[in-house]
Amino acid sequence: MVTVIYSDEFLDHKTGYSHPEKPERLSAITTALKTATFVSQIKWHLPTPIEQRSQLMPLLETVHHRSYIQKVRDIAAVGGSYLDTDTVISARSYDVALLAVSAWLDGVDIVLNTGKPAFVLARPPGHHAESDTGMGFCLFSNAAIAAIYALRKPEINRVAILDWDVHHGNGTQAIVETNPQIAYCSLHQYPCYPGTGKATERGSHNNVLNLPVPPGSDVELYQSLFEQKVVPFLTEFQADLLIVSAGYDANADDPLAMINLQPQDYGLFTDYCLGITGKILFGLEGGYNLSALSQSVVATIERCLD
């Protein structure tokens, strides 16, 4: 059994006509999961309403500047606008983004309570959001917030974040790289948006591993990087929880990058992760070809059932 944290409210973050990060991303995934052969082994879980999380705002303010949080709220309150050229805030985006954070926190609780993987199927995504601004379709830094939340649990001393989105998680890295209790590892196309994530960046405590890959790379390169770099790095860190920023835009069919992965390759990546720990929280980041995206999520969750 794998728990999927999801709410139809995540469809209410409206990005406008032709925007890649659209509500249909989640609709495609939920349709694929509800018609999958293993549908009976999925436990659907509604995220905790934000009104029931007294610690949500204090936790959010440990990661994001209060002035930025208020800016998102104010823009939504007047009906929405563009935060930057490609990051949209609509009338309900503030509340939906808070609910997405809550869903990631639920995911942490579920994984720690069950010792088994869970998947957060939420939007907006988060790994580009920095402390003082959102960017790259992202509003709040979901993975970083979830990691900091997990560290408040008495049984958690270390958290690792693996980011396999095709774009470097500049926001996540900037937020966690000074924390010795959090490791961050990213595989990402370079050159590509946002232009960050050099291999020479190691974090304040040798807790960052960036693995930039050139356009045209395929699963053979990824497999060698997992075996020679990712797995040793994460294993040595000995995390009590692994958070995966699960972006699926490194697929060959994705319109926003030039990496040649196939949906089934994410099942292989999941196997590598499960070889490290069963305590894995997957959370949706990018992925903009609806077919490749939904098939990739299916491949990820299916491996968690073995």
C-alpha positions in Angstrom: 0.0 0.0 0.0 1.2 3.5 -0.9 -0.4 6.7 0.4 -1.0 9.4 -2.2 -1.8 12.8 -0.6 -4.0 14.8 -3.0 -6.9 17.3 -3.0 -9.0 18.7 -5.9 -8.2 22.1 -4.4 -4.8 21.8 -6.0 -6.5 22.4 -9.3 -7.6 25.9 -8.1 -4.1 27.3 -8.6 -4.9 28.8 -12.0 -1.9 29.7 -14.3 -3.7 30.7 -17.4 -4.0 29.6 -21.0 -1.0 27.7 -22.4 1.0 27.8 -19.2 3.1 24.6 -18.8 2.4 24.2 -15.0 -1.4 23.7 -15.4 -4.1 21.9 -13.4 -4.3 19.3 -16.1 -1.0 17.9 -14.8 -2.7 16.6 -11.7 -5.8 15.4 -13.6 -3.7 13.3 -15.9 -1.8 11.7 -13.0 -4.9 10.9 -11.0 -6.6 9.4 -14.0 -3.5 7.2 -14.7 -3.4 6.1 -11.1 -7.1 5.3 -10.9 -6.8 3.1 -14.0 -3.5 1.5 -13.0 -3.4 -2.3 -12.3 -2.4 -1.6 -8.7 -5.2 0.9 -8.0 -6.4 -1.2 -5.0 -3.0 -0.7 -3.4 -3.3 3.1 -3.3 -4.6 4.9 -0.2 -5.8 8.4 -1.1 -5.3 10.9 1.7 -6.7 14.4 1.9 -4.2 17.0 3.2 -4.8 18.5 6.6 -6.7 21.8 6.2 -4.5 24.8 6.8 -6.9 26.0 9.5 -6.0 22.9 11.5 -2.2 23.5 11.4 -1.4 26.0 14.1 2.3 25.5 13.4 2.1 26.1 9.6 2.8 29.9 9.5 5.6 29.8 12.1 7.2 27.0 10.1 6.7 28.8 6.8 8.4 31.9 8.3 11.5 29.9 9.2 12.1 29.4 5.5 10.5 32.4 3.8 10.7 36.1 4.7 7.4 37.3 6.2 7.3 40.2 3.6 7.4 37.7 0.8 4.6 35.5 2.3 2.5 38.7 2.7 3.3 39.7 -0.9 1.9 36.3 -2.2 -1.2 36.8 0.0 -1.8 40.3 -1.2 -1.5 39.5 -4.9 -4.0 36.6 -4.5 -6.3 38.9 -2.5 -6.7 41.3 -5.4 -7.4 38.5 -7.9 -3.9 37.5 -8.9 -1.0 38.6 -11.1 2.4 37.6 -12.3 5.1 37.3 -9.6 7.6 37.2 -12.5 7.4 36.5 -16.2 6.5 32.8 -15.7 5.3 32.5 -12.1 1.6 33.1 -11.7 -0.5 33.9 -8.6 -4.2 33.5 -9.0 -7.0 34.3 -6.6 -6.7 31.0 -4.7 -3.0 30.5 -5.2 -2.0 31.6 -1.7 -4.4 29.2 0.0 -3.6 26.4 -2.4 0.2 26.9 -1.9 -0.3 26.7 1.9 -2.4 23.5 1.4 0.5 22.1 -0.7 2.9 22.7 2.2 0.4 21.0 4.5 0.3 18.0 2.2 4.1 17.7 2.3 4.0 17.8 6.1 1.3 15.1 6.1 3.6 13.1 3.8 6.4 13.4 6.4 4.1 12.2 9.2 2.7 9.3 7.1 6.2 8.0 6.1 7.5 8.2 9.6 4.4 6.5 11.0 4.4 3.7 8.5 8.0 3.3 7.5 6.8 3.1 3.9 7.0 5.5 1.0 4.3 8.1 0.3 3.7 10.5 -2.7 2.5 14.1 -2.4 0.5 14.9 -5.5 0.3 18.7 -5.1 0.9 22.0 -6.8 2.3 24.6 -7.1 5.7 23.1 -7.1 8.4 24.5 -4.8 12.1 23.8 -5.5 12.8 27.1 -7.2 11.3 29.2 -4.5 13.9 31.1 -2.5 13.6 32.6 0.9 12.5 36.0 -0.4 10.9 35.2 -3.7 9.1 32.6 -5.8 10.3 31.8 -9.3 10.1 29.1 -11.9 6.4 28.3 -11.3 7.2 27.8 -7.6 5.7 29.8 -4.6 6.8 28.1 -1.4 9.8 25.7 -0.9 7.9 22.6 -0.1 10.8 20.1 0.1 12.9 22.4 2.3 10.0 23.1 4.6 9.2 19.4 4.9 12.8 18.6 5.8 12.9 21.3 8.5 9.6 20.0 9.9 10.9 16.4 10.0 14.0 17.6 12.0 11.6 18.7 14.7 10.6 15.1 15.3 12.6 13.5 18.1 13.4 10.4 16.0 14.9 12.4 13.1 18.4 13.7 13.2 19.2 13.9 9.5 17.2 14.4 6.3 18.4 14.0 2.7 16.7 15.6 -0.3 17.2 14.1 -3.7 16.1 16.3 -6.6 15.8 14.5 -9.9 13.8 17.3 -11.6 15.6 18.3 -14.8 16.1 21.8 -13.4 18.3 22.6 -10.5 16.5 23.3 -7.3 18.2 26.6 -6.6 15.7 27.5 -3.8 16.0 24.2 -2.0 19.8 24.3 -2.0 20.0 27.9 -0.9 17.7 27.2 2.1 19.3 24.0 3.3 23.0 24.2 2.3 24.0 25.7 5.6 22.2 23.1 7.7 24.5 20.2 8.7 21.4 18.0 9.3 20.2 18.2 5.7 21.9 16.9 2.6 20.9 18.0 -0.9 21.6 16.1 -4.1 20.5 17.2 -7.5 20.7 15.7 -11.0 19.9 18.4 -13.6 20.5 19.5 -17.1 23.2 22.1 -17.6 23.0 24.5 -19.2 19.3 25.0 -18.4 17.1 27.2 -16.3 17.8 28.6 -13.7 21.5 28.4 -14.5 22.6 27.3 -11.0 23.8 24.0 -9.5 27.5 23.8 -10.3 29.4 20.6 -9.4 31.9 22.7 -7.4 29.2 23.7 -4.9 29.5 21.5 -1.8 27.5 23.3 0.8 28.7 24.6 4.2 29.2 21.0 5.6 30.0 19.0 2.4 26.3 18.3 2.4 25.5 19.3 -1.3 26.1 17.2 -4.4 25.2 18.7 -7.7 25.4 16.5 -10.8 24.9 18.6 -13.9 24.3 16.6 -17.1 24.5 17.8 -20.7 21.6 18.0 -23.1 21.0 14.7 -24.8 21.9 12.6 -21.8 20.0 9.3 -21.4 19.4 6.7 -18.7 22.9 5.2 -19.1 24.5 8.3 -17.7 21.9 8.7 -15.0 22.4 5.0 -14.0 26.1 5.5 -13.7 25.7 8.7 -11.7 23.2 7.0 -9.3 25.6 4.0 -8.8 28.8 6.0 -8.5 27.7 9.3 -6.9 24.1 9.5 -5.7 23.8 6.2 -3.8 27.2 6.5 -2.0 26.5 10.2 -1.1 23.1 9.5 0.4 24.2 6.2 2.0 27.1 7.9 3.7 24.9 10.7 5.1 22.7 8.1 6.9 19.5 10.1 6.7 16.5 9.1 8.8 14.2 10.3 6.0 14.7 10.7 2.3 12.7 13.4 0.5 12.6 13.2 -3.3 11.8 16.3 -5.3 10.2 14.2 -8.0 10.2 16.2 -11.2 9.5 14.4 -14.4 10.7 16.9 -17.0 13.8 15.0 -17.9 11.6 12.8 -20.1 12.5 12.8 -23.8 9.0 14.1 -24.6 9.0 17.0 -22.2 8.9 20.4 -23.9 11.0 22.3 -21.4 14.3 20.4 -21.5 16.5 18.2 -23.6 17.2 15.0 -21.6 16.2 11.6 -23.1 14.7 9.6 -20.2 11.7 7.4 -20.5 8.9 7.0 -17.9 10.1 3.5 -16.9 13.5 5.0 -16.0 12.0 6.6 -12.9 11.1 3.1 -11.7 14.8 2.4 -11.8 15.6 5.6 -9.9 13.0 4.6 -7.3 14.7 1.2 -6.9 18.0 2.9 -6.1 16.2 5.0 -3.4 14.5 2.0 -1.9 17.9 0.4 -1.7 18.9 3.1 0.7 15.7 3.4 2.8 12.0 2.6 2.8 11.3 6.0 4.5 10.9 8.0 1.3 8.6 11.0 0.7 8.1 11.7 -3.0 6.7 15.1 -3.9 5.7 16.3 -7.3 7.9 19.1 -8.9 8.0 19.5 -12.7 7.0 17.5 -15.7 5.0 19.0 -18.5 4.2 16.4 -21.1 1.0 14.9 -19.6 1.4 11.4 -20.9 5.1 11.1 -19.9 4.4 12.8 -16.6 1.5 10.5 -15.6 3.4 7.3 -16.8 6.4 8.3 -14.8 4.4 8.8 -11.6 2.8 5.4 -12.2 6.3 3.8 -12.6 7.5 5.5 -9.4 4.6 4.3 -7.3 4.5 0.9 -8.8 8.1 0.2 -7.6 7.1 1.2 -4.1 4.7 -1.7 -4.0 7.2 -4.4 -4.7 
